[in-house]
Structures are given as structure tokens and as C-alpha cells.
Amino acid sequence: MEKNMSEVRNVIIIGSGPAGYTAGLYAGRAMLNPLMFAGYMSGGQLMLTSDIENFPGYPNGIGGPEMMTELREQAERFGLEVQDRNVDSVDTSERPFKVEVEGETFLTHSIIVCTGAESIWLNAPGEEAQKGRGISTCATCDGAFFRDEEVIVIGGGDSACEEATFLTRFASKVTLIHRRDVFKASTIMYERAANHDKIEIRTFRQVKEWLSDEKGLTGAVLENTQDGTTETINATGAFIAIGHTPITGFLDGQVETDENGYIVNKEYTMTSVPGIFAAGDVVDTRYKQAITAAGMGCSAAIDVEKWLEENVH
């Protein structure tokens, strides 16, 4: 195995997106010479978002990929070294920590994990082409684009009911689709959705196929989960709210996570392993916004700087 073990880095950032790039910006300005492994899909979930209107500083909005490019360029300007490669594993059993990347071993005094969480998609036919164009996984991010239009929400938990209720601020009608008639959502969240005059709840339904034309999404073919019959529903927007999967497999259980796999921070942004920090959607089960991820990335970099001063330098 090829080794890269002559140099011990101050900090390696794993993952990119708003949390990673902001951590890189702050760590770079602190002269920590940070190294980032951004992954082959660098930029995070916002690479699938066509327009971002709720990030401060962009009064006319900005495309997701464009904003990620600008965040990266800003961090690199202050010394962040970025490699678009995936981390295979880390060894936290001793310091300096080992980070394995495609047969190379990198040593580091500290790590900031910013790998985020992947939205769970339906993967129904026609879905890939409409991601970010009509099909979304974030009503808070994209709901305002569907003012006075008909939209659908898929899911049966708190997130689905909350997103359906939120979308009534903009959409003329919201249809909540669930493959069963039993909802995981809390009673208060379900009743809030069920009692709203703009929301129609359709149970025992699942999306069999997405429909679209040259302008974008036009609707979906729904399948009855009981008898297999199908019907068509019109919608220009769809929001999939069936959960997220935090990207933590490469850690192999070496830091504490909750029952859903999200990293649990113990002291500010530090995990259960001293010297390992985490920020953004790999930690955040509540807000899941670009601005909160960026804020956590800032916090993590400041925490790393203080920790290095006290424990290494």
C-alpha cells in the first residue's frame, strides 16, 4: 500500500457542501493548511438544486452548483487543498488518525466529518430526469417555486406531514400520498395536515411512474397498493419525504451515532472521539438547511483550532 505518512496534517475535512467548504474556509484562514476529500460527488445535495433563494447574500437567488463552486473557490483562496476523491475508511484508534483514500494513507491530528445525508429517493421511472426540475426532497428549499400550483408529497412520517402543511403557503392544492393507511407521523402533525382544507390525503397509493413534458414535471401514475389499479394525478411539483440516510459507513462505528446513524456531537462540534468533529447534515436531524450547515462548519473549524492549540501544538 502506498503511504503518504511523512506529513501529519493539522486537519482533514471529509465531505464538501456548505459545511465542508465553510470549515475549509475558516481552517484555511487560521493557517491550519487543511486538506479536504470532497468525494467524487463534491458539493453535496445542493448540486441537485436548481435555484437557492434562502441563502443570505443572494438577493436574486443562485443555482446550487454555482453556489457550491463559489464556496469552494473562496475556501481554496485561503489555503484549502481539495481532492475530489472518496475516503474509504479511517482509523481513530490512535493519534495521529489514519485516513485511507484509494490505497493511500494520510495522517492527521484532527478530522472534520461533513459527509452529509443522502435523501432517500423512490427511483421510479422518469425520476432522474426531473430531480431539481420538479421533484425535490426539500419543501423549505423549493416550495416557493410552486405558487398557485398543484403539488404532491410522498411519505407517512412527521417530515411528510410537515412538508405538506408548509407547502399550503404556496400551492393551490397538496396531495399527500402514502402506501399504507397507518402513518408514522405524530398525532399532532398528522391532524394538522388532515384537517387542512388545501391538503388531500390519499392512502394505499405509490408512485409507479413520473410524467413530464419539455417544460418539466406534469404529474404521476399512481398504483393502488391493494389491488394494483392505476390512476394519473396532475402535479407540477413533487416532494419526496421518506427520509434521509447519513453518510457514515466509512467510519465503521468508531464514533457514536444515534439510532438512525446520525453522528452525535458530545462537546460543541466534537464527537465521542476527541479530535474528531462533525458538522452539517451528518449531524443535523432538525434543520437540514444550507445556512445552518455552513454555520456548523464554521463552528467545527473554530473548535478544531482551539483543540489543536490545547492538545497538539
Stockholm file with secondary structure:
# STOCKHOLM 1.0

chainA/1-313         MEKNMSEVRNVIIIGSGPAGYTAGLYAGRAMLNPLMFAGYMSGGQLMLTSDIENFPGYPNGIGGPEMMTELREQAERFGLEVQDRNVDSVDTSERPFKVEVEGETFLTHSIIVCTGAESIWLNAPGEEAQKGRGISTCATCDGAFFRDEEVIVIGGGDSACEEATFLTRFASKVTLIHRRDVFKASTIMYERAANHDKIEIRTFRQVKEWLSDEKGLTGAVLENTQDGTTETINATGAFIAIGHTPITGFLDGQVETDENGYIVNKEYTMTSVPGIFAAGDVVDTRYKQAITAAGMGCSAAIDVEKWLEENVH
#=GR chainA/1-313 SS CCEEEEEEEEEEEECCHHHHHHHHHHHHHTTCCCEEECCTTTTGGGGGCSCBCSSTTCTTCBCHHHHHHHHHHHHHHTTCEEECCCCCEEECSSSSEEEEETTEEEEEEEEEECCCEEECCCCCTTHHHHBTTTEESCHHHHGGGGTTSEEEEECSSHHHHHHHHHHTTTCSEEEEEESSSCCCSCHHHHHHHHTCTTEEEEESEEEEEEEEETTEEEEEEEEETTTCCEEEEECSEEEECSCEEECCGGGTTCSCBCTTSCBCCSBTTBCSSTTEEECGGGTCSSCCCHHHHHHHHHHHHHHHHHHHHHHTC
#=GC SS_cons         CCEEEEEEEEEEEECCHHHHHHHHHHHHHTTCCCEEECCTTTTGGGGGCSCBCSSTTCTTCBCHHHHHHHHHHHHHHTTCEEECCCCCEEECSSSSEEEEETTEEEEEEEEEECCCEEECCCCCTTHHHHBTTTEESCHHHHGGGGTTSEEEEECSSHHHHHHHHHHTTTCSEEEEEESSSCCCSCHHHHHHHHTCTTEEEEESEEEEEEEEETTEEEEEEEEETTTCCEEEEECSEEEECSCEEECCGGGTTCSCBCTTSCBCCSBTTBCSSTTEEECGGGTCSSCCCHHHHHHHHHHHHHHHHHHHHHHTC
//
